[in-house]
Amino acid sequence: MKKTQIILVVAIAAILGLMIVSLWDNSRSYATFEVAAKHPNKSFDIVGVLDMNQPIYYDAKVNSDAFSFYMYDQDSVNRKVVVNKPKPQDFEKSTQVVVTGSMKGGEFKGTSILLKCPSKYEGGSPAIEIEEVKL
């Protein structure tokens, strides 16, 4: 092989290696509060359910871009979550919450939130009675 071909193959391999490392570092992963606490500088997606027995704090007059609540993760661990976004509409009706962020101390600091709300299509279709008419 010529020198230019060898240099080209090495350069392509180096670029591919950098791309893989870059994608690996920026990849998102689902975790629990325990895993997020062990890696406080890494961002995780925590899937859980809202704890309706704890207060939800949101005061638009004080700070419309911050609210806090408590949620259980997949391991049933309860933590306070603080999100720097406005409280989503119908937040209390959500069946599942996905918060992206990282642990800071004992709180999970969220940067974004995604809600799964109950669907009007869940629970099956209503019963339909059909009556046979004889002519």
C-alpha positions, 0 to 999 in steps of 0.5 A: 500500500502507498503511504497516502492510503495508509494515512487515509485508513488511519485517519478514517479509523481515528475519526470513527473512534472519536465518533464512537467515544463521543456517542458513548459519552452522550448516550442517555440511560434509564436509571434509579435514584440509587444509581444516579446518586453514585454518579452525581455528575452524569445525567440520567432518565429516572422513570417513576410515579408521582407520590401523591402523599407528599406536597407538590410545590409550585408558585408561579408568582415567586418563580414560574420556572421551578417546581418540586415534587416527590416520586418513586422510582422503579425500585420504589425509592422515594426522592424529592425532584426539583425541575427548572421548568414550569409545572406541566398542565395536568401534572397530578393526573400523570400515571408515569413520570420520566425526569432527566437530570442528576442527583445533587445531595439528596435531591434529583435536579431535573432539566426536563420532564415527560409525563404519561397521562391516562389515555381515554382509550385505556380500559377497553371499549364501551359495551355495545348492545346489538338488537336483532330486528326481524322484518 
